[in-house]
Amino acid sequence: MSHTTHVIEVGDVTAGIVVAIDGGFRFFAAGLTFKPLDLVIFPSIEDASRAARAKFSKHRR
């Protein structure tokens, strides 16, 4: 399997990257705000993006 990588951004903030693996996409956090998502495997890129947006939204409150 080729390791496809995608950058996950929330607005103008880079949340991290996801790398395609067997069974989904592993998230690598780009900063402390997104650290709870680090190494989590998501079923899709959209699921990883959604989780990053939710984490960022909670952080900004």
Wavefront OBJ file of the C-alpha trace (Angstrom):
o trace
v 0.000 0.000 0.000
v 1.336 3.428 -0.875
v 1.354 5.861 2.043
v -0.845 8.708 0.932
v -0.537 11.770 3.157
v -3.030 14.622 3.555
v -2.679 17.855 5.505
v -5.590 18.592 7.843
v -6.263 22.296 8.339
v -8.841 24.115 10.410
v -9.198 27.537 8.859
v -5.636 28.815 8.570
v -4.297 26.492 11.300
v -2.533 23.255 10.434
v -3.963 20.587 12.733
v -1.762 17.776 11.480
v -1.453 15.199 8.774
v -3.132 11.893 8.146
v -1.347 8.966 6.555
v -3.279 6.215 4.808
v -2.764 2.859 6.490
v -4.587 -0.450 6.283
v -7.973 0.206 7.859
v -8.018 3.982 7.765
v -5.951 7.110 8.287
v -3.538 7.704 11.177
v -3.473 11.276 12.496
v -0.204 13.002 13.448
v -0.811 16.219 15.398
v 0.976 19.433 14.430
v 0.524 21.174 17.771
v -0.589 20.862 21.366
v -4.208 21.782 20.612
v -4.537 18.635 18.527
v -2.330 16.356 20.681
v -5.336 14.298 21.927
v -5.868 13.194 18.307
v -2.236 12.152 17.813
v -1.904 8.582 16.475
v -5.684 8.039 16.395
v -6.835 6.005 13.398
v -9.864 7.445 11.615
v -11.956 5.609 9.009
v -11.786 8.557 6.595
v -10.061 11.881 5.999
v -13.359 13.641 6.599
v -13.690 11.970 10.017
v -10.201 13.188 10.928
v -11.045 16.697 9.711
v -14.271 16.705 11.698
v -12.444 15.652 14.872
v -9.824 18.372 14.352
v -12.514 21.032 13.861
v -14.282 19.887 17.041
v -11.021 19.955 19.032
v -10.178 23.429 17.727
v -13.664 24.704 18.514
v -13.406 23.492 22.129
v -9.919 24.983 22.456
v -11.080 28.453 21.353
v -13.843 28.679 23.985
l 1 2 3 4 5 6 7 8 9 10 11 12 13 14 15 16 17 18 19 20 21 22 23 24 25 26 27 28 29 30 31 32 33 34 35 36 37 38 39 40 41 42 43 44 45 46 47 48 49 50 51 52 53 54 55 56 57 58 59 60 61
